[in-house]
Amino acid sequence: MSNQLKLGIFTVTGLFALVILIIAIETFSLEKTYSIYVKFDNISDITRKAKVEIAGIDIGVLKRASLKDSKQK
């Protein structure tokens, strides 16, 4: 195996590892997080990534909204 081929494999492997590291750091957070579950009668205007406020203070964003035991009237 030539030195150029070895260098190419090493470079590609290093770039791949760097991309994986960047993705891992992006999702990593030092802040403490917790989930809050709320039951609503109507969620028609709620969207993903909507701001969540308590007493007018932004405390996070909505990750998921789902229906459970949905009943039509």
Buried (B, 14 or more C-beta within 10 A) or exposed (E): EEEEEEEEEEEEEEEEEEEEEEEEEEEEEEEEEEEEEEEEEEEEEEEEEEEEEEEEEEEBEEEEEEEEEEEEE
